[in-house]
Amino acid sequence: MPEVIYRRSRGRAYGRDFGLLCVAFKASMGYLEPYLRTAAFGGSPVSVREGAVPSGSGSVSDLLSAIPVDPEDDLIAVVCPADPRGGVGDPGVPPLVLPGDVVLPLRVHLVAHLTPPAASAPGASDPTTPAGAISAQERKRQRRRVRAWGYTSAISHDPADFEFFYERMHLPTMDVRHGAHARSTGKAAAFDSLFRQGFLFQVLADDGRPVAAVLCHVDTDVCNARLVGWLDGDPIHLEREALKTANHFLLDWARDAGFSRVDFQGCEPFLRKGTFQSKRHLGTTAEIPRGELGESRILLRCGRDSAPLRDFLAAHPVIAVDATRALEPVYFTDHARPPRLDIPHSCHGLRGARMVDLDVFASAGSARDGARSSVFSAQPHEGLTP
């Protein structure tokens, strides 16, 4: 069984002490904890304690029940399995999810459907015209970028161009974006499994220099935009939106080349994520990815009702998933914290927004405190997968 680990973070959030507990298989922790920690604490000092969950008899139930309650855990987040129906827990055993919990997909992919898919995703807006759903304002911005900087595009299968992209674009961009939390495909694997089975899509400045690029993997009629970067991670190319230009060019090229979809890959299920906000303007559909990432969920639970917990959740609306695999934006609110509807959620694949009363979310967690000796008071699913 893969190793299950936990990370307990303590610091100041919204001017008060705040505790965050994340539990996941070691391979999955990087998809969840760095974002939550950064979103909660920003750049303020944080103490982090990490440990492996004692194995006991080796069952998943024993692993999770070995984590004791800490009264300073304000927010608890655990990566857990999705059953075949898309919910949390197995219909044959008591589920891990409890009243008051909110369930999210581990990742959300943003996919541009260039031809009508065979069937609509649950809860999706009309998926037959998403490529044409790019807003007029966004198309105008693209034309303005191309005029201003003379951008053009090129396709490359040259290993030297891959080398330049990986070393001079991708790695510096990942460092600028994510710093110590950067997570990517190794160079050798990227060359063998992505570049050799795909291509490099470049954006050239008016002098012919590549200033941004997307490394694409081809899977039959699907173009997967896997790795990205701009030259040296230089903020001037971010300011000039070279990568946004690449995404527009790529969509036009892929449609003309006969691809059915462009998968712009995924992000954490939070509406504030820049990936979500930028890709939704391209007429993409929010989807749960296939494979292992699509079979995992994030369970959000209140550990301790507190002002910083409520402030954090109100400031970070999420994308939740129900038992039918339908996705919906969720805003947290109470009498003192109106829903942050200024953070847009309009996107193909998302249903109408749902409001979660923080009084209900927090009280459900507080009501359990006196009756539990571990974080997980219900028996979890024995078939957890990383």
C-alpha positions as CSV (number, residue, x, y, z in Angstrom):
1,M,0.0,0.0,0.0
2,P,1.4,3.5,-0.8
3,E,2.5,5.6,2.1
4,V,-0.1,7.9,3.6
5,I,1.3,11.1,5.1
6,Y,-0.1,14.1,6.8
7,R,1.1,17.7,7.1
8,R,0.0,20.0,9.9
9,S,0.7,23.7,9.3
10,R,0.5,26.4,11.8
11,G,0.7,30.2,11.2
12,R,-1.1,33.4,11.0
13,A,-4.0,33.8,8.5
14,Y,-6.2,36.8,8.3
15,G,-4.6,38.2,11.4
16,R,-5.2,35.2,13.7
17,D,-3.7,31.8,14.5
18,F,-4.7,29.2,11.9
19,G,-4.2,25.4,11.7
20,L,-4.3,23.4,8.5
21,L,-4.3,19.6,8.3
22,C,-3.8,17.8,5.0
23,V,-3.8,14.0,4.6
24,A,-3.0,12.1,1.4
25,F,-1.0,9.4,-0.2
26,K,2.5,10.8,-0.6
27,A,2.2,10.9,-4.4
28,S,-1.0,13.0,-4.1
29,M,0.1,15.5,-1.4
30,G,1.7,17.8,-4.0
31,Y,-1.6,18.3,-5.8
32,L,-3.3,19.7,-2.7
33,E,-1.2,20.9,0.2
34,P,1.1,23.5,-1.4
35,Y,-1.9,25.4,-2.8
36,L,-3.9,25.4,0.4
37,R,-0.8,26.4,2.5
38,T,0.1,29.3,0.2
39,A,-3.5,30.5,-0.1
40,A,-4.0,30.4,3.7
41,F,-0.7,31.8,4.9
42,G,0.7,33.7,1.9
43,G,4.3,34.6,2.6
44,S,4.0,34.7,6.4
45,P,6.1,32.3,8.6
46,V,4.6,28.8,8.9
47,S,5.6,25.8,10.9
48,V,5.0,22.5,9.1
49,R,5.0,19.1,10.7
50,E,5.0,16.1,8.4
51,G,4.7,12.5,9.3
52,A,3.8,9.1,8.0
53,V,0.6,7.7,9.3
54,P,1.3,4.6,11.5
55,S,0.4,1.5,9.5
56,G,-1.2,-0.6,12.2
57,S,-2.7,-3.6,10.5
58,G,-2.1,-2.1,7.1
59,S,-5.8,-1.4,6.4
60,V,-6.8,2.1,5.2
61,S,-9.2,2.3,8.1
62,D,-6.4,1.8,10.6
63,L,-4.2,4.3,8.7
64,L,-6.6,7.1,8.9
65,S,-8.0,6.4,12.3
66,A,-4.5,6.6,13.7
67,I,-4.4,10.4,13.1
68,P,-5.5,12.0,16.5
69,V,-7.6,15.1,16.7
70,D,-5.7,18.3,17.3
71,P,-7.9,21.1,18.6
72,E,-5.9,23.6,16.6
73,D,-6.8,22.1,13.2
74,D,-9.2,24.7,11.8
75,L,-9.4,23.2,8.3
76,I,-9.0,19.5,7.4
77,A,-8.5,18.4,3.9
78,V,-8.1,14.7,2.9
79,V,-7.6,13.1,-0.5
80,C,-10.0,10.1,-0.7
81,P,-11.3,7.8,-3.3
82,A,-14.3,8.2,-5.6
83,D,-16.6,5.3,-5.9
84,P,-18.0,4.2,-9.3
85,R,-20.9,6.6,-8.9
86,G,-18.6,9.5,-8.4
87,G,-19.3,10.1,-4.7
88,V,-17.1,9.5,-1.7
89,G,-17.2,6.1,0.0
90,D,-18.5,2.7,-1.2
91,P,-22.2,1.9,-1.0
92,G,-21.3,-1.3,0.8
93,V,-19.5,0.3,3.7
94,P,-20.1,3.4,5.9
95,P,-18.9,6.4,3.8
96,L,-16.0,8.6,4.8
97,V,-18.0,11.8,3.9
98,L,-20.1,13.2,6.8
99,P,-22.8,15.9,7.0
100,G,-21.3,19.3,6.5
101,D,-18.4,18.1,4.5
102,V,-17.8,19.5,1.0
103,V,-16.4,17.2,-1.7
104,L,-14.1,18.5,-4.5
105,P,-12.4,16.7,-7.4
106,L,-8.7,16.5,-7.0
107,R,-8.1,18.2,-10.3
108,V,-10.2,20.0,-12.9
109,H,-9.2,19.9,-16.5
110,L,-10.1,22.7,-19.0
111,V,-10.9,21.1,-22.4
112,A,-11.7,22.9,-25.6
113,H,-14.1,20.7,-27.7
114,L,-13.4,21.5,-31.3
115,T,-16.1,19.2,-32.6
116,P,-19.3,18.1,-30.9
117,P,-18.5,15.3,-28.3
118,A,-20.7,12.2,-28.5
119,A,-22.4,13.0,-25.3
120,S,-22.6,16.0,-23.0
121,A,-20.9,15.9,-19.6
122,P,-23.3,16.0,-16.7
123,G,-24.2,19.6,-15.8
124,A,-22.4,21.0,-18.8
125,S,-23.4,24.0,-20.8
126,D,-24.0,23.3,-24.5
127,P,-20.7,21.6,-25.5
128,T,-21.3,21.7,-29.2
129,T,-20.1,25.3,-29.6
130,P,-17.5,26.0,-26.9
131,A,-14.8,26.8,-29.5
132,G,-17.0,29.6,-30.7
133,A,-17.8,30.7,-27.2
134,I,-14.6,32.7,-26.8
135,S,-15.9,36.1,-25.9
136,A,-15.7,38.9,-28.4
137,Q,-13.7,40.8,-25.8
138,E,-11.1,38.1,-25.6
139,R,-10.8,37.8,-29.4
140,K,-10.3,41.6,-29.5
141,R,-7.5,41.3,-26.9
142,Q,-5.9,38.6,-29.0
143,R,-5.9,40.7,-32.1
144,R,-4.5,43.6,-30.2
145,R,-1.6,41.4,-28.9
146,V,-0.8,40.2,-32.3
147,R,-0.8,43.7,-33.8
148,A,1.3,45.1,-30.9
149,W,4.0,42.5,-30.8
150,G,4.0,40.9,-34.2
151,Y,3.3,37.5,-32.8
152,T,3.3,34.5,-35.2
153,S,3.4,30.7,-34.5
154,A,5.5,27.8,-35.6
155,I,5.5,24.0,-35.2
156,S,8.8,22.3,-34.3
157,H,10.0,18.7,-34.2
158,D,13.6,19.7,-33.8
159,P,15.3,18.3,-30.6
160,A,17.3,21.5,-30.3
161,D,14.1,23.5,-30.0
162,F,12.9,21.1,-27.3
163,E,16.2,21.6,-25.4
164,F,15.9,25.4,-25.7
165,F,12.2,25.2,-24.6
166,Y,12.8,23.0,-21.5
167,E,15.9,24.9,-20.2
168,R,15.2,28.5,-21.2
169,M,11.4,28.6,-21.0
170,H,9.8,25.8,-19.0
171,L,12.1,25.5,-16.0
172,P,12.4,29.3,-15.5
173,T,8.7,29.7,-15.8
174,M,8.0,27.0,-13.3
175,D,10.4,28.6,-10.9
176,V,8.7,32.0,-11.2
177,R,5.2,30.5,-10.9
178,H,5.7,27.9,-8.1
179,G,9.2,28.3,-6.6
180,A,10.0,25.4,-4.2
181,H,6.6,23.9,-4.9
182,A,7.2,23.5,-8.7
183,R,6.1,20.1,-10.0
184,S,6.8,18.9,-13.6
185,T,7.7,16.1,-15.9
186,G,11.5,15.4,-15.9
187,K,13.4,16.4,-19.0
188,A,14.1,12.9,-20.3
189,A,10.5,11.8,-19.8
190,A,9.2,15.0,-21.4
191,F,11.4,14.3,-24.5
192,D,10.5,10.6,-24.9
193,S,6.9,10.5,-23.9
194,L,5.7,14.0,-24.9
195,F,7.9,15.6,-27.6
196,R,8.6,12.4,-29.6
197,Q,4.8,11.7,-29.5
198,G,3.8,15.3,-30.2
199,F,5.3,18.6,-31.1
200,L,6.5,22.0,-29.8
201,F,4.1,24.8,-30.5
202,Q,6.1,28.1,-30.5
203,V,5.1,31.8,-30.4
204,L,7.6,34.0,-32.2
205,A,8.1,37.7,-31.7
206,D,8.4,40.1,-34.6
207,D,12.1,39.4,-34.9
208,G,11.6,35.7,-35.2
209,R,12.7,34.8,-31.7
210,P,10.7,32.1,-29.8
211,V,9.3,33.9,-26.7
212,A,6.8,31.3,-25.5
213,A,5.9,27.7,-26.3
214,V,3.6,24.8,-25.5
215,L,4.8,21.2,-25.5
216,C,2.0,19.1,-26.9
217,H,1.3,15.4,-26.7
218,V,-0.9,13.8,-29.4
219,D,-3.3,11.1,-28.4
220,T,-5.2,10.1,-31.6
221,D,-7.5,13.2,-32.2
222,V,-6.7,14.9,-28.9
223,C,-4.0,17.5,-28.5
224,N,-2.8,17.6,-24.9
225,A,-1.1,20.9,-24.0
226,R,1.2,19.4,-21.4
227,L,4.1,21.8,-20.6
228,V,4.4,25.6,-21.1
229,G,6.9,28.4,-20.6
230,W,8.0,31.8,-21.7
231,L,11.5,32.9,-22.4
232,D,13.7,33.0,-19.2
233,G,10.6,33.4,-17.1
234,D,10.9,37.1,-17.9
235,P,7.9,39.1,-16.7
236,I,7.9,41.1,-19.9
237,H,6.5,38.1,-21.8
238,L,3.9,37.6,-19.1
239,E,3.0,41.3,-19.4
240,R,2.7,40.9,-23.2
241,E,0.6,37.8,-22.7
242,A,2.8,35.6,-25.0
243,L,1.4,32.4,-23.5
244,K,-2.2,33.5,-23.9
245,T,-1.4,34.2,-27.5
246,A,0.0,30.7,-27.8
247,N,-3.3,29.2,-26.5
248,H,-5.3,31.1,-29.1
249,F,-3.0,30.1,-31.9
250,L,-3.0,26.5,-30.8
251,L,-6.8,26.3,-30.8
252,D,-6.9,27.7,-34.3
253,W,-4.2,25.4,-35.6
254,A,-5.7,22.3,-33.9
255,R,-9.1,22.9,-35.3
256,D,-7.7,23.3,-38.8
257,A,-5.6,20.2,-38.3
258,G,-8.7,18.1,-37.5
259,F,-8.3,17.5,-33.8
260,S,-11.5,17.0,-31.8
261,R,-10.2,18.5,-28.5
262,V,-7.4,20.5,-26.9
263,D,-6.9,19.6,-23.3
264,F,-5.2,22.5,-21.5
265,Q,-4.7,20.2,-18.5
266,G,-5.7,21.0,-15.0
267,C,-5.6,23.0,-11.8
268,E,-6.7,22.8,-8.2
269,P,-10.5,23.0,-7.8
270,F,-10.6,26.7,-6.7
271,L,-12.2,29.5,-8.7
272,R,-9.3,31.9,-7.9
273,K,-6.8,29.8,-9.8
274,G,-5.3,31.7,-12.6
275,T,-5.4,28.6,-14.9
276,F,-9.1,28.3,-14.4
277,Q,-9.8,32.0,-14.9
278,S,-7.6,32.3,-18.1
279,K,-8.7,29.1,-19.8
280,R,-12.4,29.6,-19.2
281,H,-12.2,32.6,-21.6
282,L,-11.2,30.2,-24.3
283,G,-14.5,28.5,-24.4
284,T,-13.3,25.4,-22.6
285,T,-15.3,22.9,-20.6
286,A,-14.4,22.1,-17.0
287,E,-14.1,18.3,-16.7
288,I,-12.9,15.7,-14.3
289,P,-9.8,14.1,-15.9
290,R,-9.5,10.5,-16.8
291,G,-7.2,8.1,-14.9
292,E,-6.0,8.1,-11.3
293,L,-6.4,11.8,-10.8
294,G,-10.0,11.6,-11.8
295,E,-10.7,8.9,-9.3
296,S,-9.7,10.9,-6.3
297,R,-11.6,13.5,-4.3
298,I,-10.7,16.2,-1.8
299,L,-12.9,16.2,1.3
300,L,-13.0,19.5,3.1
301,R,-14.0,19.4,6.7
302,C,-14.3,21.9,9.6
303,G,-11.9,21.0,12.4
304,R,-12.5,24.1,14.5
305,D,-14.9,26.9,13.9
306,S,-12.9,30.1,13.8
307,A,-12.8,33.5,12.1
308,P,-9.8,32.7,9.9
309,L,-11.4,29.5,8.8
310,R,-14.5,31.4,7.7
311,D,-12.4,34.2,6.1
312,F,-10.3,31.7,4.2
313,L,-13.3,29.7,2.8
314,A,-15.3,32.9,1.9
315,A,-12.2,34.2,0.0
316,H,-11.6,30.9,-1.8
317,P,-14.8,29.6,-3.5
318,V,-14.4,26.0,-4.8
319,I,-15.5,23.7,-7.6
320,A,-17.4,20.8,-5.9
321,V,-18.5,17.5,-7.4
322,D,-21.6,15.5,-6.6
323,A,-22.4,11.8,-6.9
324,T,-23.2,12.1,-10.6
325,R,-19.8,13.6,-11.3
326,A,-21.4,17.0,-12.1
327,L,-19.3,20.0,-11.2
328,E,-20.7,23.1,-9.5
329,P,-19.1,26.3,-8.2
330,V,-19.6,26.7,-4.4
331,Y,-19.4,30.0,-2.5
332,F,-19.1,30.1,1.3
333,T,-21.0,32.8,3.1
334,D,-22.4,33.9,6.4
335,H,-24.1,37.0,7.8
336,A,-20.7,38.9,7.9
337,R,-19.2,37.5,4.7
338,P,-21.2,37.9,1.5
339,P,-20.4,35.4,-1.3
340,R,-17.5,36.4,-3.4
341,L,-19.4,36.6,-6.6
342,D,-16.8,39.0,-7.9
343,I,-14.7,35.8,-8.5
344,P,-16.3,34.6,-11.8
345,H,-17.4,31.0,-12.3
346,S,-19.1,31.1,-15.7
347,C,-17.6,28.1,-17.6
348,H,-19.0,25.3,-19.7
349,G,-19.3,22.2,-17.6
350,L,-20.3,24.0,-14.4
351,R,-23.8,24.2,-13.1
352,G,-25.2,27.2,-11.4
353,A,-23.5,28.4,-8.3
354,R,-24.4,26.9,-4.9
355,M,-24.1,28.8,-1.6
356,V,-22.8,27.0,1.5
357,D,-23.8,28.6,4.8
358,L,-20.6,28.8,6.9
359,D,-22.7,28.4,10.1
360,V,-23.8,25.0,8.8
361,F,-20.4,23.9,7.6
362,A,-18.7,25.0,10.8
363,S,-21.3,23.7,13.2
364,A,-21.3,20.3,11.6
365,G,-17.6,20.0,12.4
366,S,-17.9,21.4,15.9
367,A,-20.7,19.0,16.7
368,R,-18.5,16.0,16.0
369,D,-15.6,17.2,18.2
370,G,-16.8,15.8,21.4
371,A,-17.6,12.4,19.9
372,R,-14.4,11.5,18.1
373,S,-10.9,10.6,19.1
374,S,-9.5,10.7,15.6
375,V,-9.9,13.0,12.6
376,F,-11.9,10.3,10.8
377,S,-14.8,9.1,12.9
378,A,-16.4,7.2,10.1
379,Q,-14.8,4.1,8.6
380,P,-13.2,5.0,5.3
381,H,-13.3,3.2,2.0
382,E,-10.8,0.2,2.0
383,G,-10.0,0.7,-1.7
384,L,-8.2,4.1,-1.6
385,T,-6.1,4.7,-4.6
386,P,-3.3,7.3,-4.9
